[in-house]
């Protein structure tokens, strides 16, 4: 296990289509986070899981967004009826439960909605 | 909303020079972290400083924290072209129950020329 993996690296989709991204965290990390980053901005928090429980969702996460983490392992982030404003880099990170530790980020999935 | 604000937004220096980036934040923190991001990639954790610490070193990195001024600085000494990247500060804050998530600033873009 060499780190956090995200798939796909790039996704181009037409407006209105649904897309799903996958994140495989470091196996012993029980916390998993999703962030969104647009050009020239820092990452913005979307949601996070502790094991399989989704504990918080940002107001940025509209009803078109849904995230799951079945069995507390990998996670998926689905965007339904994509809009051009959804174009961004979607970053996944994982960490241990202990507060005050750094996060390990994946390389991200770059979504382009045309 | 983004918690930290980095200053400057962009910094250009020559190899061998030192680079200093500053971060200001708004709320009380448990710890402050610095991350690096190469273009189009995920973030890499550099260093973490706790609220009861004032200074921390890691290789060519030196981080200071002034909780009274709600500010932090990252110093990279003897910079190299490979240090070219965006640098973000992040503070952790409560997001749900006992959960925490990192809140990132907009970053400083550092260019180190040979």
Interface residues (C-beta under 8 A of the other chain):
Chain A: X4 X6 X33 X35 X40 X41 X42 X43 X44 X45 X48 X50 X55 X56 X89 X91 X93 X99 X100 X101 X102 X103 X104 X105 X106 X107 X108 X110
Chain B: X2 X4 X30 X31 X33 X35 X40 X41 X42 X43 X44 X45 X48 X50 X88 X90 X92 X95 X96 X97 X99 X100 X101 X102 X103 X104 X105 X106 X107
